[in-house]
């Protein structure tokens, strides 16, 4: 239902989300972001291949983003669904 494909590139860590973004997907993304921050100074999260973003998943993400604040310069959301993850 949800998958994250990770690749380490010259410009940083790229995380591509696939499927439906629900509560468990939000927890998975937070975990990957926490792990990724130690691997690369920049993390790009591609939202292009999300089929849907569930309100509960968005709420869980917003509540758990904590110190990985969406305003952190090294964290960028890209793709057609990025507006769900930006304030």
C-alpha positions as CSV (number, residue, x, y, z in Angstrom):
1,X,0.0,0.0,0.0
2,X,2.9,2.4,0.7
3,X,6.6,2.2,-0.1
4,X,9.6,4.5,0.1
5,X,12.4,4.0,-2.4
6,X,15.7,5.6,-1.2
7,X,18.7,6.6,-3.2
8,X,21.8,8.5,-2.2
9,X,22.9,10.9,-5.0
10,X,25.6,13.6,-5.2
11,X,23.1,16.3,-4.1
12,X,21.7,14.4,-1.2
13,X,19.3,11.6,-0.2
14,X,16.3,11.1,-2.4
15,X,13.1,9.5,-0.9
16,X,10.4,8.6,-3.4
17,X,7.0,7.8,-1.9
18,X,4.7,5.4,-3.7
19,X,1.1,4.5,-2.9
20,X,-1.2,5.9,-0.3
21,X,0.0,8.2,2.5
22,X,-1.9,7.1,5.7
23,X,-0.9,7.1,9.4
24,X,1.5,4.2,9.2
25,X,3.1,5.8,6.1
26,X,3.6,9.0,8.1
27,X,5.4,7.1,10.8
28,X,7.6,5.3,8.2
29,X,8.4,8.6,6.5
30,X,9.4,10.2,9.9
31,X,11.6,7.2,10.6
32,X,13.3,7.4,7.2
33,X,13.9,11.2,7.6
34,X,15.5,10.7,11.0
35,X,17.8,8.0,9.6
36,X,18.5,10.0,6.4
37,X,19.5,13.2,8.1
38,X,22.7,11.5,9.3
39,X,23.5,10.2,5.8
40,X,23.2,13.4,3.8
41,X,23.0,17.2,4.4
42,X,20.0,17.4,2.0
43,X,17.0,15.2,1.8
44,X,14.5,15.4,-1.1
45,X,11.1,13.7,-0.6
46,X,9.4,13.1,-4.0
47,X,5.6,13.1,-3.6
48,X,4.8,12.6,-7.3
49,X,3.8,8.9,-7.0
50,X,1.4,9.2,-4.1
51,X,-2.1,8.0,-5.2
52,X,-3.7,9.8,-2.2
53,X,-2.8,11.6,1.0
54,X,-5.3,10.7,3.8
55,X,-6.2,13.4,6.3
56,X,-5.2,11.2,9.2
57,X,-1.8,10.5,7.6
58,X,-1.2,14.2,7.2
59,X,-2.2,14.8,10.8
60,X,0.2,12.1,12.1
61,X,3.0,13.6,10.0
62,X,2.3,17.2,11.2
63,X,2.3,16.0,14.8
64,X,5.5,13.9,14.5
65,X,7.7,16.1,12.3
66,X,9.1,17.8,15.5
67,X,12.8,18.6,15.3
68,X,12.8,17.7,11.6
69,X,10.7,20.8,11.0
70,X,9.3,21.4,7.6
71,X,11.2,24.7,7.6
72,X,14.6,22.9,7.9
73,X,16.7,24.1,4.9
74,X,18.0,20.6,4.2
75,X,14.6,19.0,3.8
76,X,12.7,19.6,0.6
77,X,9.4,18.2,-0.6
78,X,9.1,18.0,-4.4
79,X,6.5,16.7,-6.8
80,X,2.8,17.2,-7.5
81,X,1.7,16.5,-3.9
82,X,4.3,18.6,-2.1
83,X,1.6,21.1,-1.0
84,X,0.4,18.5,1.5
85,X,3.7,18.6,3.3
86,X,4.5,22.3,3.3
87,X,3.1,24.9,5.7
